[in-house]
Amino acid sequence: MADPGMSVTPYWELTFDADGDPDGAERDRLLGEVTGHGVRDLIVFAHGWNNDRSGATALYRQFFAPIPKLAPKAQIGYVGVIWPSMRFCDEPIPDFPRSAVAAEAVETPAAALDKDTRRALLEAFPERATVVDQIAGMLERRPADGLEQFGQLVRVLVDVRPRGPQPLLAADTLTDGTSEGESVLFSGDTADLCGEFAQALASLQPAAGFALPNPWDGAKELLRQATYYAMKRRGGIVGERGLGPLLGRLAAAAPEVRVHLVGHSFGGRLVSFALLGLPDGVRAVKSVTLLQGAFSHYAFADRLPHDPRAAGALRGRQNRIDGPLVCCYSHFDQALGTLYPLASRMADENRSIAPQEPPVEEFGLPGLGQVLGAEWGAMGHDGVQAVPGTRSLDLAAALSGPLAASGCVNVDAAAVVNKGGPPAGAHSDIVHPELARVVLAAGRIV
């Protein structure tokens, strides 16, 4: 159901399960009502990681709020996509009120699981309650010889490798586009992995001497990164299997409606993979705006600079947009600049690419030096890369004149996306009227 307290109207919600299946009643309500409301432009926003529906709708409420005044003559409708994702509660969202439970997370030792994060894990992986309990206990006790067992439990929890009779999709890729590939993140020595994460976390904190971090200091980060790999795949599945086909039905039911996709973090991956799921001939998507997108900056590339035999999983899909693909990024995003590139190097997603293999989206996230930044960079840290003709603007320039009518446009949004502490930095600092104006400019909504 739509949130009665939403800041804009008309507003619809579209809820998808982990397999990309939409809530039928919500889907039919949108398809049946959008024309009657006289909607000309429909803004469809997909959240990144959130603990629950209330967190997602709070994001939509705040982000959408200034739009009616920014485009008072436009006939705009709004859709909030709800999909089963999660975030760790030690990742504060700037300008969002902290709940009593989230406040409790601050008092929990950083390496342990607070109650809210534990609940979120149980909701994200409902069949793994016993495993979650065991993981939480080990993070609290930190047994000297228990890291390898901890790593095994984490791998059982997320179980990211696709199974079952469904055909593999581009969204299923984890390493090199092959579901059988074993990444170091899921098969390597847990003590070594946790030790590297512990050092990376220490680098984000104020200088505190030169003591070598305890590998257990990085155990929670291993859990976080493994969980996000599961959310990464899930977001792609929801886009490719769920949102893309639904947009095809919308185009048939309301051919005059212009659709504008917006995605934050893994929601950026979701709306981008929706372009893979669009039925042939559908040209309803008039713009895509990515806010701190948590997926490879080479996703749309025809060729990877470090391996010309391989391409991004979404190569050429920007051409399915009847308008521009606008990527907002910020170097203040610590999540995409330090920790995730390390996880991507552990996943080793640039290796063993054979010329005949399917296109691969490399979930790389930059930081830790130029090599990692080049090979494992993320959309939300340095924008779209290796796509000829991509234009680059700062935020002021993007807002002062018309954006390109097609192709990729990088917008450095660091002027406003700059608040937030470790471990995520400014990754969720996206509720700004300037970014709402970018969405309107990308879609030529006036």
N, C-alpha and C positions, 0 to 999 in steps of 0.2 A: 504494500500500500504506500501511496505517497505520503510524505511527512507533512502533516497539517501546519507545522510551524516553519515550513520552508520560506525563504526570503523572496522567492519569485513564483510566478504563476504564468501559464500552466506548467506544472512539473510532474513528471512521471518517474517511477523507479523501475529498473529492469534487474531482476535478481537471477544470477546464474549459479548452477552448482559446479563442482570441481570438474565435471566432464563437459561443461559448456552448455548444458541443457537449461533453457530459460524457464522461469515461472510462467506457466501458460496464461494465467489470468492477467498478470501484468503485461505480458506481450500483447494479448488481445485488446487490453484497454488502450494501450498506446496506439496500436494500429487502427482501432475504431474511433478514437477521439481526436487524433492530431489534426485531421482536416477540419473537423467541426470547430476547433478553436482558432481557425484562421492562421495557423502557424506557417510562416514562410521560411524561417531559419530555425533549425533544431540543433542545440548544443548538447552533445552527448559526452559526459565526463566520466572517466574511469579512475577510481582511486588507486593508490599503490598499496602499501601494507597498512592495514588498520585492524584493530582488535575486534571490532564488531560493526554492525550496521549504524549505530549511533555515531561512531567516529567518522564513518564515511559521509553520512548526511550532514554532520557538523561542518565538514570540509566543504561540501557543496553549498550549504547555506551561506557560508562566509565568502566563498569565491564568487558565487553568482550575485551576491547582494548589490554590488555597484553597477551591474550591467544595464538594468532598465534606465538609469539616469545617463549612462554613457551612450546609449543608442535609443533615445526615447521614441523615435518613430518606427523602429523596427518591430516586426511581428515575430517575436522570439518565443520558442518553447524550449524546455530544459529537461534533460534526462540524466538521472544519477544511476550509474551502473554499480551494482552491488555484487561482489564476487568473493569467494572464500579465501581471504588472505589474512595475514597477521603481521604485527610488528612487536618487537620487544619493548617493554615499557620503560627501559632506560634510554629510549630515544625520544626526548621531548619534542613536541611540535610547537614552534614559536607562536606566541599570541593565542594559543588555545588554553583554556582553563585546565588546571590539573585536578583530576578527580581525587577523592580521598584514597582510593585504592592505588592510583598511580603515585600519589605522594608517598605511600608506604613503600613503593619500589625504590625511592631515593634512599630510604633508611636501610634497605636490604644490602648486605655486602655485594659489591659490584660483580664478583665472580659467582654469586649464587642466583637462584631463580626466585623472584618475588611472586606473590600470589597471583597477580594479574597476568604475568607472562605465562605462568604455569597453566592458568585457566585457558589462555589463548592457544597454547600448544594442544591442550585437550580438545578444544573446538576445531583446530585445524587438522588434527590427526585423531579423530574420535575412536578409532579402533586400536589405539596404542596407549591406553591409559596406564597400564602397568609399566610400559617402557618409560613414559614421562615421569612416573613416580621414581623409578630407579635412577634416571638421569638427575632429577632434582636432588635425590639423596646423595649421589656421588659428588655433585657440585658443592654440597654443604660439607661433606666429610673430607673430600680431597684425599683419598687414600693414596699412599706413596706409590703403590704398585698397581693402581687401578686405571691408568690412562688408556691402556689398550682396550680394556673392557668398556670404558666410557665411549671410545670411538666406535666400537661395535654396536652399542646401544643407539648412538646417534644415527648410524647408517640404517639400522632397523627402523628407527622412527620415521625417517623421511622417505626411504625406499623410492627414490626418484626415477628409477628405470621403468619405462612403460611396459605394461604387461597386458595380456588378454588378446581377444580377437580383433580389436580395432586396428586398422592400418596405421602405420607410423605417419606422423605429420611433421612438417618443418618445426613446429612448436615442441616436438619431443626431443629435439637435439640437446645433448649435454656436452659431449666431446666429439668434435670433428664430424658432426652430423650422423654419427652411428650410435645406435642405442646400446650396442654391446661394449663400447669403449669404456674401460675402467679408468677413471680419473684418480690422480693422487689424492685429491680431497676425500674421496670415498674409499680408497684402498691403501693409502700410505701409512707410514708409522705415525700413530696418534701423538706420541710425545714430541716428535719433530714438528708436526703441524701445529700443535698447541704452542710450542716454543716460539715459532715464527709469529703466530698471532699475538702472543704475549709481548714480543718485542715491538710489533707494530702498534699495539695499544699504548705501550709506554712512550712511543714517539709522539703520540697525540696529546700527552699530558705535559704540564710544566716540568722542567728539569728537576729530577729528584735523585741525583747521584748517578752512580754507574753500576749499580747492582744488577746482575743478570736476572731477569724476571723468572719466576717459577712457571713451568709449563702449564700448571693448573690455572694461572692467570689468563691464559688464552683459551681454556676449555669452553667457556661460555661463548666465545667468539666462533669457535669451530661449530658449535651447535647453531648459532645464529646464521652462519654462512651456509651450512647444510640445509637449514630450514628455508633460506631464501632461494636456494637452488630449486627446491620443491615448489616454492611460490612462483619462481620464474617460469617453470614449465607450465604451471597451472594457469598463469596469466595468458600465455601464448595459446593454450588449448581453448580457454574461454573466448579469446578473440577469434581464432580461426574456426572453431566448431560452432560457436555460439553467436557472438555479436555480428560477424560478417554475414552469415546467412540471414540473420534477422533483419539487417539493413537492406538485404535484397527484397525481403517481403515488404518492408516499409516503402521502398521505392515503387513497388507495384501497387500498394494501397494508397500512397499519397505521392504521386510522381512530381508534384510541384514543390515538395519540401526539400530544402537544401540542408544537408547534414554536415555538421562541423564536429569532428572528433577531438577530444582533449584527454590526455592521459598524464598522470603523475607517476613517476617511478616505474614500478612494474605495470601500472596502468597504461604507461606509454607503450610498453611492449604489447599489452592487450589490444589497444586500438590500432597499433601498427600491424599486428598479425590478423586483425579483422580485415585488412586489405587483401590478405591471402584467401579469406573465406568469402569475399564478395562474389556473387554470381557474375558470370561473363556479361558484359554489356551494361552493367549498372554503373552509372556516373553520378549518383546522388551525393557522394562525399565531395564536398567543395573545399575543405581544408582539414588539416591535421596539425594540432599543436601539442608538442611534447614538452612537459615540464619536469626537468631533472630526470630524464629517462634512464632507467636502470637496465640498459642492455647495450650491446656493442655499438660503438660508433662506426663500425664497418657493416652494420646490418643491411644497408641498402647498396653496398658496393658491388660492382660487376666483377672486380678483381681485388684481392687483398694485397696491399703493397709488399708484405713480407712473404707472400706465397701466391704468385699470379695464377696458379692452377685452381685456386679456390675462390668462392664468392660468398657474399653475405646471404643469409637465408631469405632476406626480403629484397634481393637485388631487383631493381627496376620497379618494385611495387609502388614507389612514389608516383609512378605514371598512372596508377589507378585513381589518383586524386584529381578531380577537376578543379585544381587550384594548388596552392603551395603546401609543402610540408615544412613547418616552422619548428625548429628545435631550440628551446631556451635552456641555457646551461650556466653553471657558476663554478668557479674554482674554489669557492667556500664550501662546497659540498664534500665533507670529509668522507662520508660513506662511499662515494664514488671515486674519491681521490686517493685513498690510502688502504682501506681494509679489503675491499672487493677485488682490487687488482691482484692482491696477494692470493685471494681465493681462486681467481681465474688462472694465475700461474700454476697453482696447485692442481687445478682442473686440466691444465695443459691443453687448452682447446685449440692451439694453433698447430698441433703436431699430427703427423701421420695422415695428411690429407691427400688422398689419391685423386688423380685427374678426373676419374669417372664417378666419384662419389657425389651425392646430392649436395646442393648449396648448404653452407654452414653458417649459422649465426654464432659468432663468438661472443660469449657473455663476458667481455673483458672490461675491467674497470681500472682507470689510470692512477698513477702515483708511484711512489717508491722508485723514482728515477725515470729517465727518458725511455729506456727500453720497455719497461712495463707500461708506461703511458702510451707508447706507440702501438704496441701489440695488443694490449688488453684494455684500451680506453673505452669509456662509456659516453653515450650521448649526452648525459647530464653534466659531464665534466668538461668536455671540450667540443661538443657538437658533432654533426654528421661529418664523416671523413671519407675520402677516396671516392666521392661522387662528383664527377666533372660538372662545372657550372654552379656549384653551391655558392651562394652569396653569404657574406659575413657582415653583421652589423652589431653595433652596441645598442643598448636598450633605447637610448635617446633617439638614435637615427631610425630605429624600427618604428618609433611612435611619431616621428615628425613627417613621414611621407608614406606613400603607398608601398606595400610590400610587393615582391615579385608575384606575378599572376600564376606562376607554376614553378616546379622544381623545388630544390631544398634551400632553406634559409636558416642560417645559424644566428641566434640572437644571444649575445653575452648579457645575461640578466644579473650579473654580480652586483650591480648598483642597488638592487633591492633584495636579492636572494643572498643574504650574508649573515643571518643570525642562526645561532644554534651551537651547542657545545658537543664534545666527544660523546659517543663515537660517530654520530651521524653528521655533525656540523649543520650546515644550512640545507640539508637534503629535503626537509619538509617545510622550508620557509617560502611557501608559494602563494600565500593568501595576500595578494597585493593588487590594487586596482590597475597598476601598470600592466600586470600580466593578463588581467581581464581585457584590457585594451588591445594587447597583442592578439588574443583570440578573436576579437572583433575585426582587427585589421587583417588577420590571415583570411577570414571568411568574407571580407568586404561587406560587413554587416553595418549598416548606417541607419 
